[in-house]
């Protein structure tokens, strides 16, 4: 049985959420001395941002304008 694309999006969201939790634990456990000057710590923060952006991209509602609904507030035209 082949997977539907929505199943894959759900799986991606689940895995990204798990990665976010693991990364949060790693950041929490990171030693405190001079963490702002630590390249590894800064890399962890950058990875956290990448994961957050990926999760946002998966869950955002994308509007595609068409001639019948050129804006989000235009509503749906019925015939």
Secondary structure by P-SEA (a helix, b strand, c coil): ccccaaaaaaaaaaaaaaaaaaaaaaaaacccccccccaaaaaaaaaaaaaaaaaaaaccbbbbbcccccccccccccc
